[in-house]
Amino acid sequence: MTLYRVLPYDSSAAADEKGGVLFVAGSTPGRIANPDLYRELYLAAEPDGAIAEVFGHLPIWAQSDFVHANCNPYALATYALADDVAIFNLDDVDALKSIGVVRPTSVIRRNRKITQAWARSIFALGSYAGAQWWSYYNPDRISLGLWDTSRLQAVGAPEALSPAHPAVQSTAKAIVRQVRMT
């Protein structure tokens, strides 16, 4: 499976160091975060899904948005995850029932207490490396959170993002955002 992530990339960092393509931050406020159990890495099944998750909250995208506060440029990284790695599918009604979720709309709600509780339930099953759900910004796109990244490999060098990048342009069009080229 090919996956994507947008990160503030530091080309001088080792892959598992801050700014590196395989760096997993400590405690995050993410939707599947359970820092007492694991650290998670958020990815997407398509480049525009990864871009939307990072920049979707902004109505207008300008060049300055593509540089992190730490001065590292945002970049699109590509990953390979072995096809036999089990990912819990939150778009599967039977799977949801198995963890006590009776309404699929519960998955998309931005209530961290609820989403972190179902992530804890999935993790406790011991069979999954993470979970996938549909993107808040475009339900045709898949977002993933992995707590087991041991079989995730970076593929090639990350691509620096800018307003002119084709994936940025297509993402802006898909989720209806303005892009300023200057």
Contact map, one row per residue, 1 for C-alpha under 8 A:
11100000000000000000000000000000000000000000000000000000000000000000000000000001111000000000000000000000000000000000000000000000000000000000000000000000000000000000000000000000000000
11110000000000000000000000000000000000000000100000000000000000000000000000000111100000000000000000000000000000000000000000000000000000000000000000000000000000000000000000000000000000
11111000000000000000000000000000000000000011111000000000000000000000000000000111100000000000000000000000000000000000000000000000000000000000000000000000000000000000000000000000000000
01111100000000000000000000000000000000000011111001000000000000000000000000011110000000000000000000000000000000000000000000000000000000000000000000000000000000000000000000000000000000
00111110000000000000000000000000000000000111001001100000000000000000000000011100000000000000000000000000000000000000000000000000000000000000000000000000000000000000000000000000000000
00011111000000000000000000000000000000000000000001100100000000000000000001111000000000000000000000000000000000000000000000000000000000000000000000000000000000000000000000000000000000
00001111100000000010100000000000000000000000000000000000000000000000000001111000000000000000000000000000000000000000000000000000000000000000000000000000000000000000000000000000000000
00000111110000000010000000000000000000000000000000000000000000000011000111100000000000000000000000000000000000000000000000000000000000000000000000000000000000000000000000000000000000
00000011111000000011100000000000000000000000000000000000000000000000000111100000000000000000000000000000000000000000000000000000000000000000000000000000000001000000000000000000000000
00000001111110000111000000000000000000000000000000000000000000000000000110000000000000000000000000000000000000000000000000000000000000000000000000000000000000000000000000000000000000
00000000111110000011000000000000000000000000000000000000000000000000000000000000000000000000000000000000000000000000000000000000000000000000000000000000000000000000000000000000000000
00000000011111000000000000000000000000000000000000000000000000000000000000000000000000000000000000000000000000000000000000000000000000000000000000000000000000000000000000000000000000
00000000011111111111000000000000000000000000000000000000000000000000000000000000000000000000000000000000000000000000000000000000000000000000000000000000000000000000000000000000000000
00000000000111111101000000000000000000000000000000000000000000000000000000000000000000000000000000000000000000000000000000000000000000000000000000000000000000000000000000000000000000
00000000000011111011111000000000000000000000000000000000000000000000000000000000000000000000000000000000000000000000000000000000000000000000000000000000000000000000000000000000000000
00000000000011111101111100000000000000000000000000000000000000000000000000000000000000000000000000000000000000000000000000000000000000000000000000000000000000000000000000000000000000
00000000000011111111011000000000000000000000000000000000000000000000000000000000000000000000000000000000000000000000000000000000000000000000000000000000000000000000000000000000000000
00000000010011011111001110000000000000000000000000000000000000000000000000000000000000000000000000000000000000000000000000000000000000000000000000000000000000000000000000000000000000
00000011111010101111101000000000000000000000000000000000000000000000000100000000000000000000000000000000000000000000000000000000000000000000000000000000000000000000000000000000000000
00000000111011111111111000000000000000000000000000000000000000000000000000000000000000000000000000000000000000000000000000000000000000000000000000000000000000000000000000000000000000
00000010100000110011111000000000000000000000000000000000000000000000000000001000000000000000000000000000000000000000000000000000000000000000000000000000010001000000000000000000000000
00000000000000111001111100000000000000000000000000000000000000000000000000000000000000000000000000000000000000000000000000000000000000000000000000000000110000000000000000000000000000
00000000000000111111111110000000000000000000000000000000000000000000000000000000000000000000000000000000000000000000000000000000000000000000000000000000000000000000000000000000000000
00000000000000010100011111000000000000111000000000000000000000000000000000000000000000000000000000000000000000000000000000000000000000000000000000000000000000000000000000000000000000
00000000000000000100001111110000000000111000000000000000000000000000000000000000000000000000000000000000000000000000000000000000000000000000000000000000000000000000000000000000000000
00000000000000000000000111110000001000100000000000000000000000000000000000000000000000000000000000000000000000000000000000000000000000000000000000000000000000000000000000000000000000
00000000000000000000000011111000111000100000000000000000000000000000000000000000000000000000000000000000000000000000000000000000000000000000000000000000000000000000000000000000000000
00000000000000000000000011111100101000000000000000000000000000000000000000000000000000000000000000000000000000000000000000000000000000000000000000000000000000000000000000000000000000
00000000000000000000000000111110100000000000000000000000000000000000000000000000000000000000000000000000000000010000000000000000000000000000000000000000000000000000000000000000000000
00000000000000000000000000011111100000000000000000000000000000000000000000000000000000000000000000000000000000010000000000000000000000000000000000000000000000000000000000000000000000
00000000000000000000000000001111100000000000000000000000000000000000000000000000000000000000000000000000000001110011000000000000000000000000000000000000000000000000000000000000000000
00000000000000000000000000000111110000010000000000000000000000000000000000000000000000000000000000000000000000010011111100000000000000000000000010000000000000000000000000000000000000
00000000000000000000000000111111111001110000000000000000000000000000000000000000000000000000000000000000000000000001001000000000000000000000000000000000000000000000000000000000000000
00000000000000000000000000100001111111100000000000000000000000000000000000000000000000000000000000000000000000000001001100000000000000000000000000000000000000000000000000000000000000
00000000000000000000000001110000111111100000000000000000000000000000000000000000000000000000000000000000000000000000000000000000000000000000000000000000000000000000000000000000000000
00000000000000000000000000000000011111000000000000000000000000000000000000000000000000000000000000000000000000000000000000000000000000000000000000000000000000000000000000000000000000
00000000000000000000000000000000011111100000000000000000000000000000000000000000000000000000000000000000000000000000000000000000000000000000000000000000000000000000000000000000000000
00000000000000000000000000000000111111110000000000000000000000000000000000000000000000000000000000000000000000000000000000000000000000000000000000100000000000000000000000000000000000
00000000000000000000000111100000111011111000000000000000000000000000000000000000000000000000000000000000000000000000000000000000000000000000000000100000000000000000000000000000000000
00000000000000000000000110000001100001111100000000000000000000000000000000000000000000000000000000000000000000000000000000000000000000000000000011110000000000000000000000000000000000
00000000000000000000000110000000000000111110000000000000000000000000000000000000000000000000000000000000000000000000000000000000000000000000000011101000000000000000000000000000000000
00001000000000000000000000000000000000011111000000000000000000000000000000000000000000000000000000000000000000000000000000000000000000000000001111000000000000000000000000000000000000
00111000000000000000000000000000000000001111100001000000000000000000000000000000000000000000000000000000000000000000000000000000000000000000001111000000000000000000000000000000000000
00111000000000000000000000000000000000000111111011000000000000000000000000000000000000000000000000000000000000000000000000000000000000000000111100000000000000000000000000000000000000
01110000000000000000000000000000000000000011111011000000000000000000000000000000000000000000000000000000000000000000000000000000000000000000111100000000000000000000000000000000000000
00110000000000000000000000000000000000000001111111000000000000000000000000000000000000000000000000000000000000000000000000000000000000000000110000000000000000000000000000000000000000
00111000000000000000000000000000000000000001111111100000000000000000000000010000000000000000000000000000000000000000000000000000000000000000000000000000000000000000001000000000000000
00000000000000000000000000000000000000000000011111110000000000000000000000000000000000000000000000000000000000000000000000000000000000000000000000000000000000000000001101100000000000
00000000000000000000000000000000000000000001111111111000000000000000000000000000000000000000000000000000000000000000000000000000000000100100111000000000000000000000000000100000000000
00011100000000000000000000000000000000000011111111111100000000000000000000010000000000000000000000000000000000000000000000000000000000000000001000000000000000000000000000000000000000
00001100000000000000000000000000000000000000001111111111000000000000000000010000000000000000000000000000000000000000000000000000000000000000000000000000000000000000001100100000000000
00000000000000000000000000000000000000000000000111111111000000000000000000000000000000000000000000000000000000000000000000000000000000001000000000000000000000000000000000110010000000
00000000000000000000000000000000000000000000000011111111100000000000000000000000000000000000000000000000000000000000000000000000000000111000000000000000000000000000000000000000000000
00000100000000000000000000000000000000000000000001111111100000000000000000000000000000000000000000000000000000000000000000000000000000000000000000000000000000000000000000000000000000
00000000000000000000000000000000000000000000000000111111110010000000000000000000000000000000000000000000000000000000000000000000000000000000000000000000000000000000000000000000000000
00000000000000000000000000000000000000000000000000111111111000000000000000000000000000000000000000000000000000000000000000000000000000001000000000000000000000000000000000000010100000
00000000000000000000000000000000000000000000000000001111111000000000000000000000000000000000000000000000000000000000000000000000000000000000000000000000000000000000000000000000000000
00000000000000000000000000000000000000000000000000000011111110000000000000000000000000000000000000000000000000000000000000000000000000000000000000000000000000000000000000000000100000
00000000000000000000000000000000000000000000000000000001111110000000000000000000000000000000000000000000000000000000000000000000000000000000000000000000000000000000000000000000110000
00000000000000000000000000000000000000000000000000000000011111000000000000000000000000000000000000000000000000000000000000000000000000000000000000000000000000000000000000000000111100
00000000000000000000000000000000000000000000000000000010011111101000000000000000000000000000000000000000000000000000000000000000000000000000000000000000000000000010000000000000111100
00000000000000000000000000000000000000000000000000000000000111111100000000000000000000000000000000000000000000000000000000000000000000000000000000000000000000000010000000000000001111
00000000000000000000000000000000000000000000000000000000000011111110000000000000000000000000000000000000000000000000000000000000000000000000000000000000000000000110000000000000000111
00000000000000000000000000000000000000000000000000000000000001111110000000000000000000000000000000000000000000000000000000000000000000000000000000000000000000000000000000000000000000
00000000000000000000000000000000000000000000000000000000000011111111000000000000000000000000000000000000000000000000000000000000000000000000000000000000000000000000000000000000000000
00000000000000000000000000000000000000000000000000000000000001111111000011000000000000000000000000000000000000000000000000000000000000000000000000000000000000001110000000000000000000
00000001000000000000000000000000000000000000000000000000000000111111111111000000000000000000000000000000000000000000000000000000000000000000000000000000000000000000000000000000000000
00000001000000000000000000000000000000000000000000000000000000001111111111000000000000000000000000000000000000000000000000000000000000000000000000000000000000000000000000000000000000
00000000000000000000000000000000000000000000000000000000000000000011111100000000000000000000000000000000000000000000000000000000000000000000000000000000000000000000000000000000000000
00000000000000000000000000000000000000000000000000000000000000000011111100000000000000000000000000000000000000000000000000000000000000000000000000000000000000000000000000000000000000
00000000000000000000000000000000000000000000000000000000000000000011111110000000000000000000000000000000000000000000000000000000000000000000000000000000000000000000000000000000000000
00000001110000000010000000000000000000000000000000000000000000000011111111000000000000000000000000000000000000000000000000000000000000000000000000000000000000000000000000000000000000
00000001110000000000000000000000000000000000000000000000000000000111001111100000000000000000000000000000000000000000000000000000000000000000000000000000000000011000000000000000000000
00000111100000000000000000000000000000000000000000000000000000000111000111110000000000000000000000000000000000000000000000000000000000000000000000000000000000011000000000000000000000
00000111100000000000000000000000000000000000000000000000000000000000000011111000000000000000000000000000000000000000000000000000000000000000000000000000000001111000000000000000000000
00011110000000000000000000000000000000000000001001100000000000000000000001111100000000000000000000000000000000000000000000000000000000000000000000000000000001111000000000000000000000
00011110000000000000100000000000000000000000000000000000000000000000000000111110000000000000000000000000000000000000000000000000000000000000000000000000011111100000000000000000000000
01111000000000000000000000000000000000000000000000000000000000000000000000011111000000000000000000000000000000000000000000000000000000000000000000000000011111000000000000000000000000
01110000000000000000000000000000000000000000000000000000000000000000000000001111100000000000000000000000000000000000000000000000000000000000000000000001111000000000000000000000000000
11100000000000000000000000000000000000000000000000000000000000000000000000000111110000000000000000000000000000000000000000000000000000000000000000000001111000000000000000000000000000
11100000000000000000000000000000000000000000000000000000000000000000000000000011111010000000000000000000000000000000000000000000000000000000000000000011100000000000000000000000000000
10000000000000000000000000000000000000000000000000000000000000000000000000000001111110000000000000000000000000000000000000000000000000000000000000000011000000000000000000000000000000
10000000000000000000000000000000000000000000000000000000000000000000000000000000111110000000000000000000000000000000000000000000000000000000000000000000000000000000000000000000000000
00000000000000000000000000000000000000000000000000000000000000000000000000000000011111000000000000000000000000000000000000000000000000000000000000000000000000000000000000000000000000
00000000000000000000000000000000000000000000000000000000000000000000000000000000111111100000000000000000000000000000000000000001100000000000000000000010000000000000000000000000000000
00000000000000000000000000000000000000000000000000000000000000000000000000000000000111110000000000000000000000000000000000000011110000000000000000000000000000000000000000000000000000
00000000000000000000000000000000000000000000000000000000000000000000000000000000000011111000000000000000000000000000000000000001111100000000000000000000000000000000000000000000000000
00000000000000000000000000000000000000000000000000000000000000000000000000000000000001111100001000000000000000000000000001000001111100000000000000000000000000000000000000000000000000
00000000000000000000000000000000000000000000000000000000000000000000000000000000000000111111001000000000000000000000000000000000001110000000000000000000000000000000000000000000000000
00000000000000000000000000000000000000000000000000000000000000000000000000000000000000011111101100000001001000000000000000000000001110000000000000000000000000000000000000000000000000
00000000000000000000000000000000000000000000000000000000000000000000000000000000000000001111100100000001000000000000000000000000000111000000000000000000000000000000000000000000000000
00000000000000000000000000000000000000000000000000000000000000000000000000000000000000001111111100000000000000000000000000000000000000000000000000000000000000000000000000000000000000
00000000000000000000000000000000000000000000000000000000000000000000000000000000000000000111111110000001000000000000000000000000000000000000000000000000000000000000000000000000000000
00000000000000000000000000000000000000000000000000000000000000000000000000000000000000000001111111000000000000000000000000000000000000000000000000000000000000000000000000000000000000
00000000000000000000000000000000000000000000000000000000000000000000000000000000000000011101111111100000000000000000000000000000000000000000000000000000000000000000000000000000000000
00000000000000000000000000000000000000000000000000000000000000000000000000000000000000000111111111111101000000000000000000000000000000000000000000000000000000000000000000000000000000
00000000000000000000000000000000000000000000000000000000000000000000000000000000000000000000111111111100000000000000000000000000000000000000000000000000000000000000000000000000000000
00000000000000000000000000000000000000000000000000000000000000000000000000000000000000000000011111111000000000000000000000000000000000000000000000000000000000000000000000000000000000
00000000000000000000000000000000000000000000000000000000000000000000000000000000000000000000001111111000000000000000010011000000000000000000000000000000000000000000000000000000000000
00000000000000000000000000000000000000000000000000000000000000000000000000000000000000000000000111111100000000000000000000000000000000000000000000000000000000000000000000000000000000
00000000000000000000000000000000000000000000000000000000000000000000000000000000000000000000000111111111010000000000010000000000000000000000000000000000000000000000000000000000000000
00000000000000000000000000000000000000000000000000000000000000000000000000000000000000000000000110011111000000000000000000000000000000000000000000000000000000000000000000000000000000
00000000000000000000000000000000000000000000000000000000000000000000000000000000000000000000000000001111110000000000000000000000000000000000000000000000000000000000000000000000000000
00000000000000000000000000000000000000000000000000000000000000000000000000000000000000000110100100001111111100000000000000000000000000000000000000000000000000000000000000000000000000
00000000000000000000000000000000000000000000000000000000000000000000000000000000000000000000000000000011111110000000000000000000000000000000000000000000000000000000000000000000000000
00000000000000000000000000000000000000000000000000000000000000000000000000000000000000000000000000001011111110000010000000000000000000000000000000000000000000000000000000000000000000
00000000000000000000000000000000000000000000000000000000000000000000000000000000000000000100000000000001111110000010000000000000000010000000000000000000000000000000000000000000000000
00000000000000000000000000000000000000000000000000000000000000000000000000000000000000000000000000000001111111000000000000000000000011110000000000000000000000000000000000000000000000
00000000000000000000000000000000000000000000000000000000000000000000000000000000000000000000000000000000111111100010000000000000000000000000000000000000000000000000000000000000000000
00000000000000000000000000000010000000000000000000000000000000000000000000000000000000000000000000000000000111110010000000000000000000000000000000000000000000000000000000000000000000
00000000000000000000000000000010000000000000000000000000000000000000000000000000000000000000000000000000000011111110000000000000000000000000000000000000000000000000000000000000000000
00000000000000000000000000001111000000000000000000000000000000000000000000000000000000000000000000000000000001111111000000000000000000000000000000000000000000000000000000000000000000
00000000000000000000000000000000000000000000000000000000000000000000000000000000000000000000000000000000000000111111100000000000000000000000000000000000000000000000000000000000000000
00000000000000000000000000000000000000000000000000000000000000000000000000000000000000000000000000000000000000111111110000000000000000000000000000000000000000000000000000000000000000
00000000000000000000000000000011000000000000000000000000000000000000000000000000000000000000000000000000011011111111111000000000000000000000000000000000000000000000000000000000000000
00000000000000000000000000000011110000000000000000000000000000000000000000000000000000000000000000000000000000011111111100000000000000000000000000000000000000000000000000000000000000
00000000000000000000000000000001000000000000000000000000000000000000000000000000000000000000000000000000000000001111111110000000000000000000000000000000000000000000000000000000000000
00000000000000000000000000000001000000000000000000000000000000000000000000000000000000000000000000101000000000000111111111000000000000000000000000000000000000000000000000000000000000
00000000000000000000000000000001110000000000000000000000000000000000000000000000000000000000000000000000000000000011111111100000001000000000000000000000000000000000000000000000000000
00000000000000000000000000000001010000000000000000000000000000000000000000000000000000000000000000000000000000000001111111110000000000000000000000000000000000000000000000000000000000
00000000000000000000000000000000000000000000000000000000000000000000000000000000000000000000000000100000000000000000111111111000000000000000000000000000000000000000000000000000000000
00000000000000000000000000000000000000000000000000000000000000000000000000000000000000010000000000100000000000000000011111111101011000000000000000000000000000000000000000000000000000
00000000000000000000000000000000000000000000000000000000000000000000000000000000000000000000000000000000000000000000001111111111110000000000000000000000000000000000000000000000000000
00000000000000000000000000000000000000000000000000000000000000000000000000000000000000000000000000000000000000000000000111111100000000000000000000000000000000000000000000000000000000
00000000000000000000000000000000000000000000000000000000000000000000000000000000000000000000000000000000000000000000000011111111000000000000000000000000000000000000000000000000000000
00000000000000000000000000000000000000000000000000000000000000000000000000000000000000000000000000000000000000000000000001111111000000000000000000000000000000000000000000000000000000
00000000000000000000000000000000000000000000000000000000000000000000000000000000000001000000000000000000000000000000000000101111100000000000000000000000000000000000000000000000000000
00000000000000000000000000000000000000000000000000000000000000000000000000000000000011110000000000000000000000000000000001101111111000000000000000000000000000000000000000000000000000
00000000000000000000000000000000000000000000000000000000000000000000000000000000000011110000000000000000000000000000000000100011111000000000000001111000000000000000000000000000000000
00000000000000000000000000000000000000000000000000000000000000000000000000000000000001110000000000000000000000000000000001100001111100000000000111110000000000000000000000000000000000
00000000000000000000000000000000000000000000000000000000000000000000000000000000000000111100000000000000000000000000001001000001111110000000000111000000000000000000000000000000000000
00000000000000000000000000000000000000000000000000000000000000000000000000000000000000111110000000000000000000000000000000000000011111000000011110000000000000000000000000000000000000
00000000000000000000000000000000000000000000000000000000000000000000000000000000000000001110000000000000001100000000000000000000001111100000011100000000000000000000000000000000000000
00000000000000000000000000000000000000000000000000000000000000000000000000000000000000000010000000000000000100000000000000000000000111110111111000000000000000000000000000000000000000
00000000000000000000000000000000000000000000000010001000000000000000000000000000000000000000000000000000000100000000000000000000000011111111111000000000000000000000000000000000000000
00000000000000000000000000000000000000000000000000001000000000000000000000000000000000000000000000000000000100000000000000000000000001111110000000000000000000000000000000000000000000
00000000000000000000000000000000000000000000000000011001000000000000000000000000000000000000000000000000000000000000000000000000000000111110000000000000000000000000000000000010000000
00000000000000000000000000000000000000000000000010000000000000000000000000000000000000000000000000000000000000000000000000000000000001111111100000000000000000000000000000000110000000
00000000000000000000000000000000000000000000000000000000000000000000000000000000000000000000000000000000000000000000000000000000000001111111110000000000000000000000000000000000000000
00000000000000000000000000000000000000000000000000000000000000000000000000000000000000000000000000000000000000000000000000000000000001100111110000000000000000000000000000000000000000
00000000000000000000000000000000000000000001110010000000000000000000000000000000000000000000000000000000000000000000000000000000000001100111111000000000000000000000000000000000000000
00000000000000000000000000000000000000000001110010000000000000000000000000000000000000000000000000000000000000000000000000000000000111100011111100000000000000000000000000000000000000
00000000000000000000000000000000000000000111100011000000000000000000000000000000000000000000000000000000000000000000000000000000000111100000111110000000000000000000000000000000000000
00000000000000000000000000000000000000000111100000000000000000000000000000000000000000000000000000000000000000000000000000000000011110000000011111000000000000000000000000000000000000
00000000000000000000000000000001000000011110000000000000000000000000000000000000000000000000000000000000000000000000000000000000011100000000001111100000000000000000000000000000000000
00000000000000000000000000000000000000011110000000000000000000000000000000000000000000000000000000000000000000000000000000000000111000000000000111111000000000000000000000000000000000
00000000000000000000000000000000000001111000000000000000000000000000000000000000000000000000000000000000000000000000000000000000110000000000000011111000000000000000000000000000000000
00000000000000000000000000000000000000010000000000000000000000000000000000000000000000000000000000000000000000000000000000000000110000000000000001111110000000000000000000000000000000
00000000000000000000000000000000000000001000000000000000000000000000000000000000000000000000000000000000000000000000000000000000100000000000000001111111000000000000000000000000000000
00000000000000000000000000000000000000000000000000000000000000000000000000000000000000000000000000000000000000000000000000000000000000000000000000011111000000000000000000000000000000
00000000000000000000000000000000000000000000000000000000000000000000000000000000110010000000000000000000000000000000000000000000000000000000000000011111100000000000000000000000000000
00000000000000000000000000000000000000000000000000000000000000000000000000000011110000000000000000000000000000000000000000000000000000000000000000001111110000000000000000000000000000
00000000000000000000010000000000000000000000000000000000000000000000000000000011100000000000000000000000000000000000000000000000000000000000000000000011111000000000000000000000000000
00000000000000000000110000000000000000000000000000000000000000000000000000001111000000000000000000000000000000000000000000000000000000000000000000000001111110000000000000000000000000
00000000000000000000000000000000000000000000000000000000000000000000000000001111000000000000000000000000000000000000000000000000000000000000000000000000111110000000000000000000000000
00000000000000000000000000000000000000000000000000000000000000000000000000001100000000000000000000000000000000000000000000000000000000000000000000000000011111000000000000000000000000
00000000000000000000000000000000000000000000000000000000000000000000000000001100000000000000000000000000000000000000000000000000000000000000000000000000011111100000000000000000000000
00000000100000000000100000000000000000000000000000000000000000000000000000111100000000000000000000000000000000000000000000000000000000000000000000000000000111110000000000000000000000
00000000000000000000000000000000000000000000000000000000000000000000000000111000000000000000000000000000000000000000000000000000000000000000000000000000000011111000000000000000000000
00000000000000000000000000000000000000000000000000000000000000000000000011110000000000000000000000000000000000000000000000000000000000000000000000000000000001111100000000000000000000
00000000000000000000000000000000000000000000000000000000000000000100000011110000000000000000000000000000000000000000000000000000000000000000000000000000000000111111100100000000000000
00000000000000000000000000000000000000000000000000000000000000100100000000000000000000000000000000000000000000000000000000000000000000000000000000000000000000011111100100000000000000
00000000000000000000000000000000000000000000000000000000000011100100000000000000000000000000000000000000000000000000000000000000000000000000000000000000000000001111100110000000001110
00000000000000000000000000000000000000000000000000000000000000000000000000000000000000000000000000000000000000000000000000000000000000000000000000000000000000001111110110000000000010
00000000000000000000000000000000000000000000000000000000000000000000000000000000000000000000000000000000000000000000000000000000000000000000000000000000000000001111111110000000000000
00000000000000000000000000000000000000000000000000000000000000000000000000000000000000000000000000000000000000000000000000000000000000000000000000000000000000000001111111000000000000
00000000000000000000000000000000000000000000001100100000000000000000000000000000000000000000000000000000000000000000000000000000000000000000000000000000000000000000111111100000000000
00000000000000000000000000000000000000000000000100100000000000000000000000000000000000000000000000000000000000000000000000000000000000000000000000000000000000001111111111110000000000
00000000000000000000000000000000000000000000000000000000000000000000000000000000000000000000000000000000000000000000000000000000000000000000000000000000000000000011111111111000001000
00000000000000000000000000000000000000000000000100000000000000000000000000000000000000000000000000000000000000000000000000000000000000000000000000000000000000000000011111111100000000
00000000000000000000000000000000000000000000000110110000000000000000000000000000000000000000000000000000000000000000000000000000000000000000000000000000000000000000001111111110000000
00000000000000000000000000000000000000000000000000010000000000000000000000000000000000000000000000000000000000000000000000000000000000000000000000000000000000000000000111111111111000
00000000000000000000000000000000000000000000000000000000000000000000000000000000000000000000000000000000000000000000000000000000000000000000000000000000000000000000000011111111100000
00000000000000000000000000000000000000000000000000000000000000000000000000000000000000000000000000000000000000000000000000000000000000000100000000000000000000000000000001111111000000
00000000000000000000000000000000000000000000000000010001000000000000000000000000000000000000000000000000000000000000000000000000000000001100000000000000000000000000000000111111100000
00000000000000000000000000000000000000000000000000000000000000000000000000000000000000000000000000000000000000000000000000000000000000000000000000000000000000000000000000011111110000
00000000000000000000000000000000000000000000000000000001011110000000000000000000000000000000000000000000000000000000000000000000000000000000000000000000000000000000000000011011111000
00000000000000000000000000000000000000000000000000000000001110000000000000000000000000000000000000000000000000000000000000000000000000000000000000000000000000000000000000010001111100
00000000000000000000000000000000000000000000000000000000000111000000000000000000000000000000000000000000000000000000000000000000000000000000000000000000000000000010000010010000111110
00000000000000000000000000000000000000000000000000000000000111100000000000000000000000000000000000000000000000000000000000000000000000000000000000000000000000000010000000000000011111
00000000000000000000000000000000000000000000000000000000000001100000000000000000000000000000000000000000000000000000000000000000000000000000000000000000000000000011000000000000001111
00000000000000000000000000000000000000000000000000000000000001100000000000000000000000000000000000000000000000000000000000000000000000000000000000000000000000000000000000000000000111
